[in-house]
Amino acid sequence: MTDFGFTLSRSSTLDLQRVDEERFEQLCKLEKGASVCIGCGSCSATCPAGALSGMSLRKILLAVQRGQEVRTMLQCCMLCGKCTMVCPRGINTRNLILSICSIYD
């Protein structure tokens, strides 16, 4: 077999027919801010844990919407509240993170 200098990786396409939205619906009932988030990334830009670990509330919310596991990402959050201060929608992100933790217990 010839090596062309690249490899093919598995497709990251989502099968939206198989996405489990139950947890995201639970989250929206607990914390209305989950459905208000516009995914602007302001929270991720100011996150001190994000600079070191790649933790991103935007990625976490997207993973919850897709029915994926988020516990490992949540473990990096220090609940410092910087994300709450910069959110243009005024979402209580600390409460949102705690609500996400509660639906995964």
C-alpha positions in Angstrom: 0.0 0.0 0.0 1.3 3.5 -0.9 1.7 6.2 1.8 0.4 9.5 0.4 1.3 11.5 3.5 -2.2 11.6 5.0 -4.7 9.3 6.7 -8.5 9.2 6.5 -10.3 9.7 9.7 -13.8 8.6 10.7 -16.6 11.0 9.7 -17.8 13.3 12.5 -21.2 13.7 10.9 -24.1 13.5 13.4 -27.1 11.3 12.8 -29.8 13.6 14.0 -32.3 10.8 14.0 -30.4 9.2 16.8 -29.7 12.2 19.0 -31.2 11.9 22.5 -32.6 15.3 23.4 -34.0 14.1 26.7 -31.2 15.5 28.9 -31.3 18.9 27.1 -35.0 19.1 27.7 -34.5 18.3 31.4 -31.8 21.0 31.5 -34.1 23.6 30.0 -36.7 22.8 32.6 -34.2 23.3 35.4 -32.4 26.3 33.9 -34.1 28.5 31.3 -30.7 29.9 30.4 -29.8 26.8 28.4 -32.4 27.6 25.7 -31.4 31.3 25.7 -27.7 30.8 25.0 -26.6 32.0 21.6 -23.3 30.2 21.6 -21.3 33.4 21.2 -18.2 32.0 23.1 -17.8 35.0 25.5 -17.9 32.5 28.4 -15.2 30.3 26.8 -13.0 33.3 26.0 -12.8 34.4 29.7 -12.6 31.0 31.3 -9.4 30.5 33.2 -9.9 26.7 33.2 -10.5 26.8 29.5 -7.1 28.3 28.8 -5.5 25.3 30.5 -7.8 22.4 29.9 -10.0 23.3 26.9 -13.1 23.5 29.1 -15.8 25.4 27.2 -19.4 25.9 28.4 -20.3 26.4 24.7 -18.9 22.9 23.9 -20.6 21.4 27.0 -24.1 22.8 26.0 -23.6 21.5 22.4 -22.6 18.1 23.8 -25.7 18.0 26.0 -27.9 18.9 23.0 -26.3 16.1 21.1 -26.9 13.6 23.9 -23.1 13.1 24.5 -21.2 12.6 27.8 -19.9 15.8 29.4 -18.7 14.8 32.9 -15.0 15.0 32.0 -15.4 18.5 30.7 -17.4 19.6 33.7 -14.7 18.4 36.1 -12.4 21.2 34.9 -14.8 24.0 35.9 -13.8 26.0 39.0 -17.2 27.8 39.3 -15.4 31.1 39.4 -18.2 33.0 37.8 -16.2 34.9 35.2 -18.4 33.5 32.5 -21.5 34.9 34.2 -20.1 38.4 34.2 -19.4 38.5 30.5 -22.5 36.7 29.2 -24.4 39.1 26.8 -27.7 37.2 27.5 -27.3 37.5 31.3 -27.4 33.7 31.8 -26.5 32.5 35.3 -23.8 30.2 34.0 -22.8 28.9 37.4 -26.4 27.7 38.0 -26.4 26.3 34.5 -23.3 24.3 35.1 -24.7 23.0 38.4 -27.9 22.0 36.6 -26.0 20.1 34.0 -24.2 18.3 36.8 -27.5 17.3 38.4 -29.0 15.8 35.2 -25.9 13.6 34.7 -26.1 12.2 38.3 
